[in-house]
Amino acid sequence: MDLSSSMVPPPPEAPPSFLDREGFHVLCEIEPPRRPDIEHVRNQIEVLNPVVDAFLIPDNHLGRATVSSVAVAHEVSYMGGLSIACINARDRNVLGFRRDLLTAAAYGVNHFLFVYGDPPKEGRRTEDLTVRGMLQQVQSFGSGPLFSGFPDFRIGTVARPGRPLAWRTHAEFIFVQISFVTERLIRWRDQVDYDGKMYAGVLVLTNKRMAQRINAALPDVRIPQSIIDKLDDDPQIGIDLAMDQIQTLRESGAFDGVHLIPVSKFREISERLASGGHR
């Protein structure tokens, strides 16, 4: 019996990795679904794919269960995009981590961002793995017989501005936590000794309440009150601020690109990026 006609066709050939290309790149985060329906993910990919260089797919972000980041990354490749699947240490032991890498390899997913993970909304945090431990795991078996014949994994992690990178220098790329003091962020980058690619976090603020929550939950990020006061008066303020920040970072030459988090404003962000970011 010939089963070839019933087999799932392979995804189209992936474009060159953003890590291997020169220039300033926009890596855009998309929202994975919390229900078994990926239509919203497809909408985001379709709208943003023409104007961004790759997609970051969070992994149970904000401590809530979502569709697997590896599964969504595979969907991105079928739609002609390049993906980075986030993998958090919170939800895994070593066996579960290896399972996820095997699944990713089987589906052709090879760009990862390793993170610690937000506090879970339900259940307990797994203490078997750390981000540093995941990096060491990949270094010890990633190129061994378990993944023989599969292209090398491209691994990144996260850092906070103003703090030393320490073991993070072993990662191939780094996403830097969002900041609303761009000049200070650029000064910090100039002082850091790191030869890999580095991408600054840029968040689109949607309203005053969101900004207040961020200030309460992330003491390192401090959104100025002068910005917060304007958010409910003009729905475009958050988008304008994000576009201005991207332009400043691009002109500085300090970073290789940005990790852009558009939240619910992905259509507006796509339009602005398509027009060169102009208002």
Buried (B, 14 or more C-beta within 10 A) or exposed (E): EEEEEEEEEEBEEBEEBBBEEEEBBBBBBBBBBEEEEBEBBBEBBEBBBEBBBBBBBBBBBEBEEBBBBBBBBBBBBBBBBBBBBBBBBBBBEEEEBBEBBEBBBEBBBBBBBBBBBBEBEEEEBBEEBBBBBBBBBBEEEBEEEEBEEBEEBBBBBBBBBBEEBEEBBBBBBBBBBBBBBBEEBBBBBEEBEBEBBBBBBBBBBBBBEBBBEBBEEEEEBEBEEEBBEBBEEEEEBBBBBBBBBBBBBBEBEBBBBBBBBBBEBBEBBBEBBEEEBEE
